[in-house]
């Protein structure tokens, strides 16, 4: 069912969303700084937890959310413009995390390539594809081919499980390409 609203109400709702996102992002940046400091102290026993991830869950965040926020704060120490991009230019936290990953791993970047600019130009999915492609190129040392495949829900779950198992066996998170190579080799 489609609801038709007067243009004034639609504009008002839109402005409310824009204002709330701005407020939410500023709170997330502040929260990230606090979480980063706590993560660096690395003493969670006082909160009846043993790890940063468990601490995050105890206070109402997922471990992933807490890591993302703390990672943003850590990346902003090296590249303050990252926070400005999140606050002013609409870069998502996921995009900021990917830019931070490239900053941490200089081998992923190319001369003259500005991942912060790329993040502002495309979607989060676009940036993820660029980063995954770049990781594969760096890992293999050769140009790579992109394979786009449509999967059933079951196949998606099975492939993610395979990727998790391969990651565990090598002791680090593997790319989808690495997981596919291992599965195909088997």
Secondary structure, 3 states (H helix, E strand, C coil): CCCCCCHHHHHHHHHHHHHHHHHHHHHHHHHHHHHHHHHHHCCCHHHCCCCHHHHHHHHCCCHHHHHHHHHHHHHHHHCCHHHHHHHHCCCCHHHHHHHHHHHHCHHHCCCCCCHHHHHHHCCHHHHHHHHHHHHHHHHHCCCCCCCCCCCCHHHHHHHHHHHHHHHHHHCCCCCHHHHHHHHHHC
